[in-house]
Amino acid sequence: MTIVKRFIAGAVCPRCAEMDTLKMYRDENREYKECVRCDYTDSMALDGSDQPEAELDTRVNRGGKVELEPAQPLNFVANPGTTKH
């Protein structure tokens, strides 16, 4: 059996967040997705029953503290020439 791998147009990789880098292919039992940039892989049984694996390591749940810069407040002032009566 020849396996044909096809890119998924518009798909975003859940690990690296790059668009148009996921490709998918099937064998007799499973459907596979993989990213050509970060080597992310995922598979699902064709009948829909899949045993969940450990949580996927993504840019959101990686360890480490995220440092945020203090936000500067924005003041909106109405244009004096456009007052309504």
N, C-alpha and C positions, 0 to 999 in steps of 0.2 A: 504494500500500500504506500503510495506517495503522499507525503504530508505537505500541504500547501499552506504557507504562512502568509497572512494578509494583515496589512496595517489597518487600524481602526481609526477612521477619519474623525478628527475633533476630540478624540479621547485624551484625558489628562492622567498622567501616571500618579497614583496615590502616594508614591514615595518621593519622587523628585519634582513633582508638579510641572513637568514639561509636557507640552501639548504635541500630539502627533508622533509619539515615540512608542506607542503600544502596538504590538502585533498579536494576533491570535491564530490558533490552529487547533485541530481536533485529532484524536485517535479513536479507536473503537469505543472507549469507555469514558473519556474525559475531554473537557475543553480547556485549553491553556491560554493564558495571557502572559506576555513578557515585555519588558521595556528594553529598548536597545541602548539606552543611555546609562541606567543605573542597575541593570540586571535584576530588577524586580520580577518576580514570577508569582502566578496565582493559577489555581486550577479548580475545576468544578466538575462533578459527575454529570453526565448528560441527562440522567434521570432527575436531577435537581437535589438529590440527597448528598450532602457533603458534611464531613466531620470538620468542625472548625479547628484550626490550628492555633498556636499561640498568637497573641496580638501582633499585628504587623508593625514593624518599626517604621515610623513615619517622621517627618520633620516636626510634627506637632508633639508627639509623645516621647521624643528622645530625652534622655536625662540632661540635667543641667538647668541652671537658673537663667531665666530670660531677663535681661536688664532693659528697662524702658526709660527713655529720656523723658524729663518732665514736659508736660504739654503746655503750650502758651495759649491763653484764652483769646478768643476772637471777639472783637466788639463790632457789632453791626450798627451803623449809623444811617438813618434815613437820609436820602438826598433832599436837601432843603428846597430844591426847585420842583419837587414832585409831590407836594403835600396835597391831600384830598380835602375837599370842603363839603 
